[in-house]
């Protein structure tokens, strides 16, 4: 998709930048280069925000107009697990393959990175991560539920004890656009 979008001369994508602000009246955005920290103003005809649940664009859509905003949380939470190249080798994971391990009340979805590591999303029912607060509990859980991942137990334990819990949330904003200038992702 991104490859097709970049072929259109009227569309500009600003890589390596963070959105700082949107000016509705002047139809401009202020972006900051993530490496140099230099800010620049970009004149825009239209801004499309596809920046997910924590959308900065959505907050600018809401400015200056009355909106309804609701959030719905799923009954599942997640934590990120990173498998190092060494663990990937131990698990005999292939470089260009996505992996999924599912159980009755748990799922792990894993995707390869360009550096040979693999990043995974470990999904459990809401409030279940509290029961995995120690290396012993994690080992027991994986021995009982995902024994084929035990060769990577060090990476799993380190990730689960270090990484914060994430939440699946659906956000509805009405309206999800501002005049003919900004549109935000809205499921």
HELIX and SHEET records of a PDB file:
HELIX    1   1 UNK A    2  UNK A    5  1                                   4    
HELIX    2   2 UNK A   56  UNK A   62  1                                   7    
HELIX    3   3 UNK A   85  UNK A   90  1                                   6    
HELIX    4   4 UNK A  129  UNK A  132  5                                   4    
HELIX    5   5 UNK A  135  UNK A  145  1                                  11    
HELIX    6   6 UNK A  147  UNK A  152  5                                   6    
HELIX    7   7 UNK A  153  UNK A  162  1                                  10    
SHEET    1   A 3 UNK A  17  UNK A  23  0                                        
SHEET    2   A 3 UNK A  28  UNK A  33 -1                                        
SHEET    3   A 3 UNK A  39  UNK A  43 -1                                        
SHEET    1   B 3 UNK A  47  UNK A  49  0                                        
SHEET    2   B 3 UNK A 182  UNK A 184  1                                        
SHEET    3   B 3 UNK A 177  UNK A 178 -1                                        
SHEET    1   C 5 UNK A  99  UNK A 103  0                                        
SHEET    2   C 5 UNK A 106  UNK A 112 -1                                        
SHEET    3   C 5 UNK A 118  UNK A 125 -1                                        
SHEET    4   C 5 UNK A  68  UNK A  83 -1                                        
SHEET    5   C 5 UNK A 166  UNK A 174 -1                                        
END                                                                             
